[in-house]
Amino acid sequence: MHMLLDTHQHLVYPKHAGYSWAAGIPALAKQSFSLEDYAALTIDAVVGTLFMETAVDDADYQAETRFVAGLAADPAHKILGIIASCRPEEDAGYDAWLEECADLPVVGYRRVLHVMEDALSQNDGFRRNIRKLGQNDKTFDMCFLPAQLPIAAELAKACDNTRLILNHCGVPDITGGDIEPWKKGITALAALPNVACKISGLLAYCAPKAANLATIQPYLDHVITAFGADRLVWGSDWPVVNMANGLPDWLHITQEFLTALGADEAEKIRYNNAASIYNLGMDLK
């Protein structure tokens, strides 16, 4: 099995943070999802991970980063970096948080946007603070719904000094089946050179009995065509992937669609692009 660099590993430790967003999701509610759980599912499939902030309750987002930084200190845990939560819409404390994170293994940041007002990322102050990430050679992961992809493009144009990574292929409505508006938004966003796309989450957007490669193939084909093999990374989106058929199934499907690509293209998506885009400074071969 070819090794993967997982750029979207969540961890859920209820004793350390609150996860209110998961309360209404049976596959996730009132459960922990630990490093040990993840390791048992991935075994030798993953060469390393980037921890992705887990949208914890507002009061806990900094504590989450500090806690995971402690986990990352042990090389056996294979956490190569942290994508920390941030609040670019708030000037108060923003710079201080970036300064603290400079002493932690933080490689980038995310602010969940698909559940927020559209105007949040259109604010001049928000964009100014995202540009600060680029000035510090850090990335910004962004999560937008298909209807918001034009807003994502606006943000990318306003912050062209910053590497932006679109999460979950832009959250397409696979169950609804209306692919054309999503394709148009992806094509426009991919025209911006500072934007990359993360292949993750897709199975969770399928109807329960249709969470398979055949269903998501048109979406994979389009992001590969639009972004090219050089601007795609892979993520497990664990444990949210449990809303579909779980991580082992996603790993199997991943290997299947990557095997259908050329060896060089597949290698880029498996880990090389992630090492470059997130500036990990290592050769993972």
LOKEDO-24322 format. One record per residue (C-alpha): x negated, y, z; residue number from 1; residue in three letters. Coordinates in pm, whole numbers, plus 50000, padded with zeros to 5 digits. Each point is the difference from the previous one (the first is absolute). Example, Ala and Ser with C-alpha at 12.3 -4.5 7.8 and 13.67 -1.06 7.14 Angstrom:
2
<site px="48770" py="49550" pz="50780" seq="1" type="ALA"/>
<site px="49863" py="50344" pz="49934" seq="2" type="SER"/>
END
This chain:
285
<site px="50000" py="50000" pz="50000" seq="1" type="MET"/>
<site px="49870" py="50347" pz="49909" seq="2" type="HIS"/>
<site px="49955" py="50234" pz="50294" seq="3" type="MET"/>
<site px="50211" py="50313" pz="50044" seq="4" type="LEU"/>
<site px="49947" py="50327" pz="50179" seq="5" type="LEU"/>
<site px="50330" py="50078" pz="50170" seq="6" type="ASP"/>
<site px="50058" py="50376" pz="49995" seq="7" type="THR"/>
<site px="50334" py="49984" pz="50181" seq="8" type="HIS"/>
<site px="49974" py="49794" pz="50318" seq="9" type="GLN"/>
<site px="50247" py="50105" pz="50267" seq="10" type="HIS"/>
<site px="49974" py="49877" pz="50358" seq="11" type="LEU"/>
<site px="50281" py="50013" pz="50254" seq="12" type="VAL"/>
<site px="49911" py="50010" pz="50369" seq="13" type="TYR"/>
<site px="50315" py="50106" pz="50190" seq="14" type="PRO"/>
<site px="49806" py="50043" pz="50324" seq="15" type="LYS"/>
<site px="49795" py="50275" pz="49840" seq="16" type="HIS"/>
<site px="50251" py="50189" pz="49783" seq="17" type="ALA"/>
<site px="50366" py="50032" pz="49907" seq="18" type="GLY"/>
<site px="50137" py="49882" pz="49664" seq="19" type="TYR"/>
<site px="50352" py="50141" pz="49990" seq="20" type="SER"/>
<site px="50021" py="49965" pz="49620" seq="21" type="TRP"/>
<site px="49989" py="49619" pz="50033" seq="22" type="ALA"/>
<site px="50289" py="49975" pz="50247" seq="23" type="ALA"/>
<site px="50261" py="49922" pz="49735" seq="24" type="GLY"/>
<site px="49790" py="49753" pz="49800" seq="25" type="ILE"/>
<site px="50046" py="49643" pz="50131" seq="26" type="PRO"/>
<site px="49673" py="49878" pz="49846" seq="27" type="ALA"/>
<site px="49805" py="50263" pz="50193" seq="28" type="LEU"/>
<site px="50197" py="50119" pz="50303" seq="29" type="ALA"/>
<site px="49876" py="49938" pz="50353" seq="30" type="LYS"/>
<site px="49698" py="49800" pz="49888" seq="31" type="GLN"/>
<site px="49625" py="50040" pz="50008" seq="32" type="SER"/>
<site px="49782" py="49942" pz="49695" seq="33" type="PHE"/>
<site px="49642" py="49969" pz="50115" seq="34" type="SER"/>
<site px="49658" py="49958" pz="49846" seq="35" type="LEU"/>
<site px="50011" py="49635" pz="50100" seq="36" type="GLU"/>
<site px="50330" py="49955" pz="49816" seq="37" type="ASP"/>
<site px="49859" py="50166" pz="49689" seq="38" type="TYR"/>
<site px="49682" py="49791" pz="50007" seq="39" type="ALA"/>
<site px="50201" py="49678" pz="50021" seq="40" type="ALA"/>
<site px="50195" py="50097" pz="49688" seq="41" type="LEU"/>
<site px="49711" py="50120" pz="49787" seq="42" type="THR"/>
<site px="49723" py="49758" pz="50105" seq="43" type="ILE"/>
<site px="49736" py="50045" pz="49725" seq="44" type="ASP"/>
<site px="50216" py="50198" pz="49756" seq="45" type="ALA"/>
<site px="49896" py="50344" pz="50127" seq="46" type="VAL"/>
<site px="49645" py="50133" pz="50015" seq="47" type="VAL"/>
<site px="50099" py="50303" pz="50206" seq="48" type="GLY"/>
<site px="50283" py="50239" pz="50075" seq="49" type="THR"/>
<site px="50091" py="50362" pz="50029" seq="50" type="LEU"/>
<site px="50243" py="50047" pz="50285" seq="51" type="PHE"/>
<site px="50295" py="50211" pz="49886" seq="52" type="MET"/>
<site px="50176" py="50209" pz="50261" seq="53" type="GLU"/>
<site px="50328" py="49831" pz="50087" seq="54" type="THR"/>
<site px="50232" py="50302" pz="50019" seq="55" type="ALA"/>
<site px="50008" py="49979" pz="50377" seq="56" type="VAL"/>
<site px="50212" py="50241" pz="50197" seq="57" type="ASP"/>
<site px="49871" py="50358" pz="49979" seq="58" type="ASP"/>
<site px="49870" py="50006" pz="50355" seq="59" type="ALA"/>
<site px="49780" py="49696" pz="49935" seq="60" type="ASP"/>
<site px="49831" py="50058" pz="49663" seq="61" type="TYR"/>
<site px="49669" py="50118" pz="50142" seq="62" type="GLN"/>
<site px="49997" py="49728" pz="50266" seq="63" type="ALA"/>
<site px="50051" py="49740" pz="49726" seq="64" type="GLU"/>
<site px="49690" py="50117" pz="49814" seq="65" type="THR"/>
<site px="49790" py="49998" pz="50317" seq="66" type="ARG"/>
<site px="50119" py="49649" pz="50087" seq="67" type="PHE"/>
<site px="49927" py="49859" pz="49654" seq="68" type="VAL"/>
<site px="49658" py="50169" pz="50001" seq="69" type="ALA"/>
<site px="49923" py="49785" pz="50301" seq="70" type="GLY"/>
<site px="50106" py="49688" pz="49809" seq="71" type="LEU"/>
<site px="49791" py="50104" pz="49700" seq="72" type="ALA"/>
<site px="49689" py="50020" pz="50216" seq="73" type="ALA"/>
<site px="49984" py="49619" pz="49989" seq="74" type="ASP"/>
<site px="49874" py="49896" pz="49653" seq="75" type="PRO"/>
<site px="50175" py="49665" pz="50038" seq="76" type="ALA"/>
<site px="50330" py="50182" pz="49956" seq="77" type="HIS"/>
<site px="49904" py="50101" pz="49642" seq="78" type="LYS"/>
<site px="50153" py="50349" pz="50033" seq="79" type="ILE"/>
<site px="49780" py="50202" pz="49764" seq="80" type="LEU"/>
<site px="50179" py="50329" pz="50058" seq="81" type="GLY"/>
<site px="50315" py="50169" pz="50128" seq="82" type="ILE"/>
<site px="50258" py="50199" pz="49808" seq="83" type="ILE"/>
<site px="50127" py="50213" pz="50286" seq="84" type="ALA"/>
<site px="50325" py="50186" pz="50038" seq="85" type="SER"/>
<site px="49990" py="50378" pz="49984" seq="86" type="CYS"/>
<site px="50241" py="50294" pz="50003" seq="87" type="ARG"/>
<site px="49891" py="50241" pz="49724" seq="88" type="PRO"/>
<site px="50314" py="50207" pz="50052" seq="89" type="GLU"/>
<site px="49876" py="50103" pz="50346" seq="90" type="GLU"/>
<site px="49703" py="50235" pz="50016" seq="91" type="ASP"/>
<site px="49984" py="49972" pz="50377" seq="92" type="ALA"/>
<site px="49767" py="49716" pz="50087" seq="93" type="GLY"/>
<site px="49943" py="49889" pz="49640" seq="94" type="TYR"/>
<site px="49634" py="50102" pz="49977" seq="95" type="ASP"/>
<site px="49931" py="49863" pz="50347" seq="96" type="ALA"/>
<site px="50145" py="49663" pz="49895" seq="97" type="TRP"/>
<site px="49780" py="49990" pz="49690" seq="98" type="LEU"/>
<site px="49698" py="50081" pz="50215" seq="99" type="GLU"/>
<site px="50082" py="49718" pz="50241" seq="100" type="GLU"/>
<site px="50053" py="49757" pz="49713" seq="101" type="CYS"/>
<site px="49659" py="50093" pz="49858" seq="102" type="ALA"/>
<site px="49852" py="49801" pz="50290" seq="103" type="ASP"/>
<site px="50225" py="49701" pz="49929" seq="104" type="LEU"/>
<site px="49993" py="49759" pz="49703" seq="105" type="PRO"/>
<site px="50268" py="50203" pz="49822" seq="106" type="VAL"/>
<site px="49968" py="49998" pz="49620" seq="107" type="VAL"/>
<site px="50327" py="50173" pz="49917" seq="108" type="GLY"/>
<site px="50339" py="50113" pz="50120" seq="109" type="TYR"/>
<site px="50369" py="49952" pz="49933" seq="110" type="ARG"/>
<site px="50315" py="50193" pz="50077" seq="111" type="ARG"/>
<site px="50313" py="49797" pz="49926" seq="112" type="VAL"/>
<site px="50203" py="50221" pz="49764" seq="113" type="LEU"/>
<site px="50274" py="49786" pz="49848" seq="114" type="HIS"/>
<site px="50215" py="50040" pz="50311" seq="115" type="VAL"/>
<site px="49933" py="50373" pz="50037" seq="116" type="MET"/>
<site px="50147" py="50309" pz="49835" seq="117" type="GLU"/>
<site px="49863" py="50055" pz="49651" seq="118" type="ASP"/>
<site px="49892" py="50350" pz="50097" seq="119" type="ALA"/>
<site px="49748" py="49870" pz="50253" seq="120" type="LEU"/>
<site px="49726" py="49928" pz="49748" seq="121" type="SER"/>
<site px="50091" py="50305" pz="49790" seq="122" type="GLN"/>
<site px="49899" py="50235" pz="50278" seq="123" type="ASN"/>
<site px="49683" py="50204" pz="49942" seq="124" type="ASP"/>
<site px="49869" py="49919" pz="50346" seq="125" type="GLY"/>
<site px="50048" py="49626" pz="49946" seq="126" type="PHE"/>
<site px="49810" py="50014" pz="49673" seq="127" type="ARG"/>
<site px="49723" py="50209" pz="50149" seq="128" type="ARG"/>
<site px="49952" py="49736" pz="50269" seq="129" type="ASN"/>
<site px="49994" py="49718" pz="49743" seq="130" type="ILE"/>
<site px="49729" py="50188" pz="49811" seq="131" type="ARG"/>
<site px="49797" py="49998" pz="50321" seq="132" type="LYS"/>
<site px="49992" py="49620" pz="49976" seq="133" type="LEU"/>
<site px="49842" py="50022" pz="49657" seq="134" type="GLY"/>
<site px="49748" py="50251" pz="50130" seq="135" type="GLN"/>
<site px="49900" py="49738" pz="50258" seq="136" type="ASN"/>
<site px="49993" py="49718" pz="49741" seq="137" type="ASP"/>
<site px="50303" py="49828" pz="50151" seq="138" type="LYS"/>
<site px="50300" py="49856" pz="49819" seq="139" type="THR"/>
<site px="50373" py="50055" pz="50039" seq="140" type="PHE"/>
<site px="50245" py="49712" pz="49959" seq="141" type="ASP"/>
<site px="50346" py="50113" pz="49897" seq="142" type="MET"/>
<site px="50328" py="49813" pz="50009" seq="143" type="CYS"/>
<site px="50278" py="50138" pz="49777" seq="144" type="PHE"/>
<site px="50324" py="49861" pz="49859" seq="145" type="LEU"/>
<site px="50050" py="49987" pz="49620" seq="146" type="PRO"/>
<site px="50208" py="50320" pz="49998" seq="147" type="ALA"/>
<site px="49717" py="50174" pz="50186" seq="148" type="GLN"/>
<site px="49722" py="49908" pz="49756" seq="149" type="LEU"/>
<site px="50012" py="50347" pz="49839" seq="150" type="PRO"/>
<site px="49939" py="50142" pz="50348" seq="151" type="ILE"/>
<site px="49705" py="49764" pz="50038" seq="152" type="ALA"/>
<site px="49864" py="50137" pz="49672" seq="153" type="ALA"/>
<site px="50041" py="50355" pz="50126" seq="154" type="GLU"/>
<site px="49803" py="49911" pz="50312" seq="155" type="LEU"/>
<site px="49725" py="49835" pz="49796" seq="156" type="ALA"/>
<site px="49965" py="50305" pz="49774" seq="157" type="LYS"/>
<site px="49987" py="50235" pz="50300" seq="158" type="ALA"/>
<site px="49738" py="49780" pz="50171" seq="159" type="CYS"/>
<site px="49786" py="49899" pz="49705" seq="160" type="ASP"/>
<site px="49687" py="49988" pz="50217" seq="161" type="ASN"/>
<site px="50144" py="49711" pz="50204" seq="162" type="THR"/>
<site px="50028" py="49631" pz="49909" seq="163" type="ARG"/>
<site px="50367" py="49902" pz="50038" seq="164" type="LEU"/>
<site px="50129" py="49643" pz="50009" seq="165" type="ILE"/>
<site px="50364" py="49930" pz="49918" seq="166" type="LEU"/>
<site px="50126" py="49729" pz="50233" seq="167" type="ASN"/>
<site px="50212" py="49705" pz="49889" seq="168" type="HIS"/>
<site px="49999" py="50096" pz="49630" seq="169" type="CYS"/>
<site px="50240" py="50283" pz="50081" seq="170" type="GLY"/>
<site px="50260" py="49779" pz="50174" seq="171" type="VAL"/>
<site px="50196" py="49898" pz="49687" seq="172" type="PRO"/>
<site px="50365" py="49902" pz="50036" seq="173" type="ASP"/>
<site px="49948" py="49648" pz="49871" seq="174" type="ILE"/>
<site px="50329" py="49872" pz="50136" seq="175" type="THR"/>
<site px="50188" py="50283" pz="49829" seq="176" type="GLY"/>
<site px="49822" py="49926" pz="49675" seq="177" type="GLY"/>
<site px="49978" py="50355" pz="49862" seq="178" type="ASP"/>
<site px="49635" py="49992" pz="49900" seq="179" type="ILE"/>
<site px="49983" py="50287" pz="49749" seq="180" type="GLU"/>
<site px="50002" py="50303" pz="50237" seq="181" type="PRO"/>
<site px="49733" py="49831" pz="50211" seq="182" type="TRP"/>
<site px="49788" py="49924" pz="49690" seq="183" type="LYS"/>
<site px="50022" py="50364" pz="49890" seq="184" type="LYS"/>
<site px="49891" py="50123" pz="50343" seq="185" type="GLY"/>
<site px="49711" py="49753" pz="50017" seq="186" type="ILE"/>
<site px="49876" py="50095" pz="49654" seq="187" type="THR"/>
<site px="49997" py="50370" pz="50089" seq="188" type="ALA"/>
<site px="49826" py="49938" pz="50331" seq="189" type="LEU"/>
<site px="49739" py="49773" pz="49844" seq="190" type="ALA"/>
<site px="49903" py="50281" pz="49762" seq="191" type="ALA"/>
<site px="49840" py="50176" pz="50298" seq="192" type="LEU"/>
<site px="49644" py="49873" pz="50049" seq="193" type="PRO"/>
<site px="49991" py="50043" pz="50379" seq="194" type="ASN"/>
<site px="50287" py="49753" pz="50053" seq="195" type="VAL"/>
<site px="49966" py="49623" pz="50047" seq="196" type="ALA"/>
<site px="50272" py="49743" pz="50056" seq="197" type="CYS"/>
<site px="50032" py="49726" pz="50259" seq="198" type="LYS"/>
<site px="50147" py="49665" pz="49897" seq="199" type="ILE"/>
<site px="50192" py="49914" pz="50313" seq="200" type="SER"/>
<site px="50350" py="49972" pz="50139" seq="201" type="GLY"/>
<site px="50170" py="49898" pz="49677" seq="202" type="LEU"/>
<site px="50151" py="49672" pz="50120" seq="203" type="LEU"/>
<site px="50185" py="50179" pz="50282" seq="204" type="ALA"/>
<site px="50193" py="50199" pz="49738" seq="205" type="TYR"/>
<site px="50135" py="49689" pz="49825" seq="206" type="CYS"/>
<site px="50328" py="49825" pz="50066" seq="207" type="ALA"/>
<site px="49939" py="49719" pz="50255" seq="208" type="PRO"/>
<site px="50004" py="49714" pz="49750" seq="209" type="LYS"/>
<site px="49815" py="50195" pz="49732" seq="210" type="ALA"/>
<site px="49682" py="50088" pz="50189" seq="211" type="ALA"/>
<site px="49761" py="49839" pz="49754" seq="212" type="ASN"/>
<site px="49741" py="50082" pz="49737" seq="213" type="LEU"/>
<site px="50244" py="49992" pz="49710" seq="214" type="ALA"/>
<site px="50210" py="50272" pz="50164" seq="215" type="THR"/>
<site px="49712" py="50236" pz="50077" seq="216" type="ILE"/>
<site px="49798" py="49935" pz="49682" seq="217" type="GLN"/>
<site px="50149" py="50294" pz="49803" seq="218" type="PRO"/>
<site px="49902" py="50232" pz="50285" seq="219" type="TYR"/>
<site px="49650" py="49857" pz="50021" seq="220" type="LEU"/>
<site px="49962" py="50029" pz="49624" seq="221" type="ASP"/>
<site px="50097" py="50365" pz="50004" seq="222" type="HIS"/>
<site px="49768" py="50113" pz="50281" seq="223" type="VAL"/>
<site px="49712" py="49809" pz="49840" seq="224" type="ILE"/>
<site px="50069" py="50170" pz="49667" seq="225" type="THR"/>
<site px="50054" py="50344" pz="50153" seq="226" type="ALA"/>
<site px="49713" py="50012" pz="50250" seq="227" type="PHE"/>
<site px="49759" py="49757" pz="49838" seq="228" type="GLY"/>
<site px="49798" py="49746" pz="50192" seq="229" type="ALA"/>
<site px="49769" py="50268" pz="50144" seq="230" type="ASP"/>
<site px="50266" py="50173" pz="50211" seq="231" type="ARG"/>
<site px="50184" py="49709" pz="50159" seq="232" type="LEU"/>
<site px="49947" py="49852" pz="50346" seq="233" type="VAL"/>
<site px="50173" py="49713" pz="50179" seq="234" type="TRP"/>
<site px="50177" py="49989" pz="50334" seq="235" type="GLY"/>
<site px="50182" py="49736" pz="50202" seq="236" type="SER"/>
<site px="50248" py="50235" pz="50171" seq="237" type="ASP"/>
<site px="50003" py="49745" pz="50279" seq="238" type="TRP"/>
<site px="50220" py="49951" pz="50198" seq="239" type="PRO"/>
<site px="50257" py="50193" pz="49791" seq="240" type="VAL"/>
<site px="49945" py="49732" pz="49735" seq="241" type="VAL"/>
<site px="50196" py="49773" pz="50235" seq="242" type="ASN"/>
<site px="50311" py="50171" pz="49866" seq="243" type="MET"/>
<site px="49934" py="49788" pz="49690" seq="244" type="ALA"/>
<site px="49838" py="49655" pz="50026" seq="245" type="ASN"/>
<site px="49702" py="50089" pz="50217" seq="246" type="GLY"/>
<site px="49630" py="50058" pz="49949" seq="247" type="LEU"/>
<site px="49894" py="49652" pz="49875" seq="248" type="PRO"/>
<site px="50251" py="50032" pz="49716" seq="249" type="ASP"/>
<site px="49874" py="50348" pz="49911" seq="250" type="TRP"/>
<site px="49641" py="49874" pz="50002" seq="251" type="LEU"/>
<site px="50096" py="49719" pz="49762" seq="252" type="HIS"/>
<site px="50184" py="50237" pz="49765" seq="253" type="ILE"/>
<site px="49710" py="50244" pz="50013" seq="254" type="THR"/>
<site px="49750" py="49736" pz="49892" seq="255" type="GLN"/>
<site px="50236" py="49891" pz="49725" seq="256" type="GLU"/>
<site px="50040" py="50342" pz="49839" seq="257" type="PHE"/>
<site px="49634" py="50092" pz="50045" seq="258" type="LEU"/>
<site px="49888" py="49676" pz="49838" seq="259" type="THR"/>
<site px="50198" py="50101" pz="49691" seq="260" type="ALA"/>
<site px="49782" py="50312" pz="49965" seq="261" type="LEU"/>
<site px="49644" py="50016" pz="49878" seq="262" type="GLY"/>
<site px="49739" py="49910" pz="50259" seq="263" type="ALA"/>
<site px="49860" py="50353" pz="50016" seq="264" type="ASP"/>
<site px="50345" py="50156" pz="50038" seq="265" type="GLU"/>
<site px="50098" py="49757" pz="50272" seq="266" type="ALA"/>
<site px="49678" py="50058" pz="50194" seq="267" type="GLU"/>
<site px="50061" py="50374" pz="49998" seq="268" type="LYS"/>
<site px="50350" py="49961" pz="50140" seq="269" type="ILE"/>
<site px="49897" py="49736" pz="50254" seq="270" type="ARG"/>
<site px="49742" py="50215" pz="50175" seq="271" type="TYR"/>
<site px="49764" py="50215" pz="49789" seq="272" type="ASN"/>
<site px="50244" py="50286" pz="49948" seq="273" type="ASN"/>
<site px="50088" py="50012" pz="50369" seq="274" type="ALA"/>
<site px="49636" py="50018" pz="50100" seq="275" type="ALA"/>
<site px="49952" py="50294" pz="49765" seq="276" type="SER"/>
<site px="50327" py="50191" pz="50050" seq="277" type="ILE"/>
<site px="49982" py="49977" pz="50379" seq="278" type="TYR"/>
<site px="49627" py="50070" pz="49995" seq="279" type="ASN"/>
<site px="49909" py="49695" pz="50204" seq="280" type="LEU"/>
<site px="49639" py="50014" pz="49888" seq="281" type="GLY"/>
<site px="49949" py="49626" pz="49971" seq="282" type="MET"/>
<site px="49958" py="49726" pz="49743" seq="283" type="ASP"/>
<site px="50260" py="49734" pz="50072" seq="284" type="LEU"/>
<site px="49874" py="49742" pz="49754" seq="285" type="LYS"/>
END
